[in-house]
Amino acid sequence: MEHRIQYGPAYALATLSLTAGESVMAEAGAMVSMSPGLEVQTSASGAGGLLKGLKRATLGGQSFFMNTFVANAPADLALAPTLPGDIVYRTLGPETIYLTSGSYLASSTGVDVDTKWGGAKTFFSREGLFLLKVTGPGDLLVSSYGAIEEIPLEAGATHVVDSGHIVAFTDGVDYKVRKFAGWKSTLLGGEGLVVELTGPGTAWMQTRSADAFIDWIAPRLPSRNTNGD
């Protein structure tokens, strides 16, 4: 699957060039444009069955429905995430990558997308108790809010990231959620909870946080007047 990513890191657009017979799964609503050689199949079971679709929607923060684009002839497909941000393309071998809520954009149909219980150590994380478990081989497109930075981690090396800025990490990276500092700094310092990542492996973080943006914009929105005045 040939690809090119343009207009990043703020407003990234991924264009996939499919040969006849190739297919790709994408989040509902991710399609920006496509050429006539593509057939679109929409289902709740596009990536592993009805149960997996339900788990992705209710636990993984993704759409219940998935679109599968099948090329009946050579065709181009342009995809973009909902929020302004970046896109990373990765070719997966027989490996697993864990994505946080909303980070999955698209993949080749051979890639398995499921949910994983994050364990009690994620209980207080804003990203929730579940992660998306993406297993190859195949092609994967990951999206973000803001630019994406790759963080290589040697064995035993650690890196601390705000929980709202985590995008993905490879299998083998250990993680735990903890306070930013003391309780005073956690509650009053504006940092909240952080994720401590320990290698070996690779992690990806985004330069903006959707949670922080919501916290900023919510008080500025006009309140709804239920009296109609």
C-alpha positions as CSV (number, residue, x, y, z in Angstrom):
1,M,0.0,0.0,0.0
2,E,1.6,3.2,-1.1
3,H,0.9,6.3,1.0
4,R,1.8,9.9,1.4
5,I,1.1,12.3,4.4
6,Q,0.7,16.0,3.7
7,Y,-0.1,19.2,5.5
8,G,1.1,18.0,8.9
9,P,1.6,18.3,11.7
10,A,-1.4,20.6,12.2
11,Y,-3.8,19.4,9.5
12,A,-2.4,16.2,8.3
13,L,-4.0,14.3,5.3
14,A,-3.1,10.7,4.4
15,T,-3.5,9.6,0.8
16,L,-3.4,5.9,0.2
17,S,-2.8,4.5,-3.3
18,L,-4.4,1.0,-3.6
19,T,-3.9,-1.5,-6.3
20,A,-6.8,-3.7,-7.6
21,G,-7.8,-6.1,-4.9
22,E,-6.3,-4.2,-2.0
23,S,-8.5,-3.0,0.9
24,V,-8.3,-0.8,3.9
25,M,-10.4,-0.3,7.1
26,A,-10.9,3.2,8.4
27,E,-12.8,4.9,11.2
28,A,-16.3,6.1,10.3
29,G,-16.1,9.7,9.1
30,A,-12.4,9.6,8.3
31,M,-12.8,9.6,4.5
32,V,-12.0,13.0,2.9
33,S,-12.1,11.9,-0.8
34,M,-11.8,8.9,-3.0
35,S,-11.5,7.9,-6.7
36,P,-14.2,5.9,-8.5
37,G,-12.4,2.6,-8.3
38,L,-13.3,2.0,-4.6
39,E,-16.2,0.1,-3.2
40,V,-17.3,1.0,0.4
41,Q,-18.6,-1.6,2.8
42,T,-19.9,-0.3,6.2
43,S,-20.4,-2.7,9.1
44,A,-20.1,-3.0,12.8
45,S,-17.9,-6.1,12.3
46,G,-15.3,-4.7,10.0
47,A,-12.4,-5.5,12.2
48,G,-13.1,-8.8,13.9
49,G,-16.8,-9.3,14.5
50,L,-19.7,-7.7,16.2
51,L,-18.4,-8.2,19.7
52,K,-15.1,-6.6,18.9
53,G,-16.9,-3.7,17.3
54,L,-19.0,-3.2,20.4
55,K,-15.9,-3.4,22.6
56,R,-14.1,-0.8,20.5
57,A,-17.0,1.6,20.7
58,T,-17.9,1.3,24.4
59,L,-14.5,0.6,25.8
60,G,-11.9,1.8,23.3
61,G,-13.4,5.2,22.4
62,Q,-13.6,4.4,18.7
63,S,-16.6,4.2,16.3
64,F,-18.9,1.3,16.4
65,F,-19.1,1.2,12.6
66,M,-16.0,0.8,10.4
67,N,-15.7,1.5,6.7
68,T,-13.8,-1.0,4.5
69,F,-12.7,0.4,1.2
70,V,-12.1,-2.3,-1.5
71,A,-10.2,-1.3,-4.7
72,N,-11.8,-2.9,-7.7
73,A,-9.2,-1.0,-9.8
74,P,-6.2,1.2,-8.9
75,A,-7.6,4.0,-6.7
76,D,-6.7,6.7,-4.2
77,L,-8.2,7.2,-0.8
78,A,-7.7,10.3,1.3
79,L,-8.2,10.1,5.1
80,A,-8.0,12.6,8.0
81,P,-8.7,12.6,11.7
82,T,-11.5,14.5,13.4
83,L,-9.2,16.9,15.3
84,P,-6.5,19.0,13.8
85,G,-3.3,17.1,14.2
86,D,-0.8,14.7,12.7
87,I,-0.8,11.2,11.2
88,V,1.9,8.5,11.5
89,Y,2.2,5.5,9.2
90,R,3.7,2.3,10.4
91,T,4.2,-1.1,8.8
92,L,3.6,-3.7,11.4
93,G,5.3,-7.1,11.5
94,P,3.9,-9.8,13.8
95,E,3.9,-7.3,16.6
96,T,1.4,-5.4,18.8
97,I,1.0,-1.7,19.4
98,Y,-1.3,-0.2,22.1
99,L,-3.3,3.0,21.2
100,T,-5.1,5.3,23.4
101,S,-8.7,6.4,22.8
102,G,-9.4,8.0,19.5
103,S,-5.9,7.4,18.0
104,Y,-6.7,4.7,15.5
105,L,-7.4,6.1,12.0
106,A,-7.0,3.2,9.5
107,S,-5.3,-0.1,8.8
108,S,-5.0,-2.8,6.2
109,T,-7.6,-5.5,6.6
110,G,-5.1,-8.1,7.9
111,V,-4.5,-6.0,11.0
112,D,-6.4,-7.1,14.1
113,V,-7.9,-4.3,16.2
114,D,-9.2,-5.3,19.7
115,T,-9.4,-3.8,23.2
116,K,-7.2,-4.6,26.1
117,W,-7.8,-4.2,29.8
118,G,-5.4,-1.7,31.1
119,G,-5.3,-3.0,34.6
120,A,-5.8,-1.2,37.9
121,K,-2.8,0.9,37.3
122,T,-4.8,2.9,34.7
123,F,-7.8,3.5,37.1
124,F,-7.2,7.2,37.6
125,S,-6.0,7.9,34.1
126,R,-8.1,10.2,31.9
127,E,-7.5,7.8,29.0
128,G,-9.7,5.2,30.8
129,L,-9.3,1.6,31.7
130,F,-9.0,0.2,28.2
131,L,-6.5,0.5,25.3
132,L,-6.8,-0.5,21.7
133,K,-4.7,-3.5,21.0
134,V,-3.5,-3.5,17.3
135,T,-1.7,-6.5,16.0
136,G,0.0,-7.0,12.7
137,P,1.2,-7.9,10.2
138,G,-0.1,-5.0,8.0
139,D,-0.2,-1.3,7.6
140,L,-1.4,1.1,10.4
141,L,-2.3,4.8,10.4
142,V,-2.3,6.5,13.8
143,S,-3.7,10.1,14.4
144,S,-3.3,12.7,17.1
145,Y,-4.4,16.1,18.3
146,G,-1.4,18.2,17.5
147,A,1.9,17.0,16.3
148,I,3.3,13.5,17.1
149,E,6.7,13.0,18.6
150,E,8.3,9.6,18.6
151,I,10.1,8.6,21.9
152,P,12.6,5.7,21.6
153,L,13.2,3.9,24.9
154,E,16.2,1.8,25.7
155,A,15.8,-1.1,28.1
156,G,15.3,0.4,31.6
157,A,15.0,4.0,30.3
158,T,12.0,6.0,31.5
159,H,10.1,8.9,30.2
160,V,7.2,10.8,31.9
161,V,4.3,12.1,29.8
162,D,1.0,13.8,30.8
163,S,-1.8,11.2,30.5
164,G,-3.7,13.3,28.0
165,H,-0.7,13.4,25.7
166,I,-0.1,9.7,25.2
167,V,-0.9,8.4,21.7
168,A,0.6,4.9,21.5
169,F,3.4,2.6,22.6
170,T,4.8,-0.8,21.5
171,D,4.4,-4.0,23.3
172,G,7.2,-4.4,25.8
173,V,6.9,-0.8,27.1
174,D,5.8,-0.9,30.8
175,Y,3.7,2.0,32.0
176,K,2.2,3.2,35.3
177,V,0.0,6.1,36.1
178,R,1.0,8.3,39.0
179,K,0.6,11.7,40.5
180,F,2.5,14.6,38.8
181,A,4.3,15.3,42.1
182,G,2.7,15.8,45.6
183,W,-1.1,16.0,45.9
184,K,-0.8,19.8,46.1
185,S,1.0,20.0,42.7
186,T,-1.3,17.4,41.2
187,L,-4.5,19.2,42.2
188,L,-3.4,22.8,41.9
189,G,-0.5,22.7,39.5
190,G,-2.5,22.0,36.3
191,E,-0.7,18.8,35.4
192,G,-3.0,16.2,36.9
193,L,-1.8,12.6,36.4
194,V,1.2,11.5,34.4
195,V,2.2,8.2,32.8
196,E,5.7,6.8,33.5
197,L,6.9,4.8,30.5
198,T,9.8,2.3,30.8
199,G,11.5,0.7,27.8
200,P,12.5,-1.2,25.8
201,G,10.3,-0.1,23.0
202,T,8.9,3.0,21.4
203,A,6.2,5.5,22.5
204,W,4.4,8.3,20.7
205,M,3.0,11.4,22.3
206,Q,0.9,14.3,20.9
207,T,1.8,18.0,21.5
208,R,-1.8,18.9,22.4
209,S,-4.4,17.4,24.8
210,A,-8.0,17.3,23.9
211,D,-8.9,17.2,27.6
212,A,-7.0,20.4,28.2
213,F,-8.7,22.1,25.3
214,I,-12.1,21.0,26.6
215,D,-11.2,22.3,30.1
216,W,-10.1,25.6,28.5
217,I,-13.1,26.2,26.2
218,A,-16.0,24.9,28.4
219,P,-16.1,27.9,30.7
220,R,-16.1,30.2,27.6
221,L,-19.1,28.6,26.0
222,P,-22.4,30.5,26.3
223,S,-24.7,28.9,28.8
224,R,-28.0,27.5,27.6
225,N,-31.0,29.5,28.9
226,T,-33.8,27.0,29.6
227,N,-36.3,29.9,29.9
228,G,-35.9,30.9,26.3
229,D,-34.8,34.5,27.2
